[in-house]
Amino acid sequence: MDENKTEGTNGYEPNFIFWDEEDKTAGASASWSGGQARATHKHQPDPSDKDPRKSSKSHERRRREPGKPITLTRKSLALLIVACMLISCVFGMGGSLIAGGILNGSDDDADVVASGSMEAEGFSLENATGSNLTVKEITDRVENSVVEIRTEQAASDVWLQDYVTQGAGSGVIISKDGYIMTNNHVIENASKVTVTTADGKEYDATLVGADSTNDVAVIKIKANNLIPVTFGNSDQLEAGDLAVAVGNPLGELGGTVTAGIISATDRELSINGTTMHLLQTDSSINPGNSGGGLFNSDAQLIGLVVAKSSGSDVEGLGFAIPINTAADVAAQLKDKGYVSGQPYSGMTYTEGSSGFDSFFGSSGGTVYIYSVDSTEAKMAGFKAGDVVYAIDGREITSIDDVSSIITSHKVGDKLTYTIVRDGQTMELKLKLQEKTKEVQQSQQ
């Protein structure tokens, strides 16, 4: 800021400097008094002056003579006052403009500040996260493509009394003629599946295919002219992108919309013994959201909601299957009823807590081979009752450990099993096979 400017509430005023000090050059002094200048000079006698005393008195009389008075008429005084007022107005307006520019910056800067203000028109979460559509616009486009799912499952208690358990989840419509994608765990072992669309209509659903490895299932209802979702490309996602979740939390609040961001794009997690690569979001996810949709800023489906982390100290940790994976699995289930390319050991397993440890006569571990089903596993030397102590050097403490290791490999990979049989430890090599359609359907 200019040193000669003093900020005020309405602008600035120039600093006026009043002088009152002697100028000691050439033996002269000067001062300002009441806006009228007066000067004094120390007179030296002139040698050519014949009468110095007379000359001195003459100078003294001249020095003491008063100056001519300045007289102003009323008209002149009025004009002078008006001129002063005009000058004051000009200085005041100019000061305000200059101070406004200094304090607030240029017009462009003012616009930038306004656009980031909570009170500025158009400010919203979507703008802050680079959204092409507002959350309301996204909701309007996708709400009719998300459905509620209710399930019933027959069960028996320890007294062999039958009863029915109920479950709930969500799903997304993937075709006009009634195909719906959801999670396998939503409909697993269900004896009845009911779908409710956004318009409140209910339909009985049939199972088309399910894949426990990727936790994806496809069901079908008898309906036409439904509104399917539009698939996005989950490979193009970045942390910080807008994420809008639509589903049926708690199994009672269908059509619930929550918004947040993509927190991470490739989280490797083990869920129920299966290693999965998932999207992480801070959008609110609750039980019942499973199988629902996670949408991007263009209202495109980018993920199938699968799980949330829970606990007293956990907040804002939800996960979804990337749509590039889920859509491929759903397409295979719809077209041929199973998913190709999945690794398979050719055996089934059980844990010691199930009571089979005493049956097999061993207590050397917690995981046992329950059955050897494939020719390859039999030829490798495995037998029912073998204790699985380790796989590729990793100690096995649960069936989830076995599943996690197998699903992290590909068909054709070789694994080294460390087993205990009759108190003896041995190592057996196993080449992973592809899980056939029959095996996958038997596991549904």
Secondary structure, 3 states (H helix, E strand, C coil): CCCCEEECCCCEEECCCCCCCCCCHHHEEEEEECCEEEEEECCCCCCCCCCHHHHHHHHHHHHHCCCCCCCCCHHHHHHHHHHHHHHHHHHHHHHHHHHHHHHHCCHHHHHHHHHCCCCCCCCCHHHHCCCCCCHHHHHHHHHHHEEEEEEEEEEECCCCCEEEEEEEEEEEECCCCCEEEECHHHHCCCCEEEEECCCCCEEEEEEEEEECCCCEEEEECCCCCCCCCCECCHHHCCCCCEEEEEECHHHCCCCEEEEEEEEEEEEEEEECCEEEEEEEECCCCCCCCCCCEEECCCCCEEEEEEEECCCCCCCCCEEEEEHHHHHHHHHHHHHHCCCCCCEECCEEEEEHHHCHHHHHCCCCCCEEEEEECCHHHHHCCCCCCCEEEEECCEECCCHHHHHHHHHCCCCCCEEEEEEEECCEEEEEEEECEECCHHHHHHCC
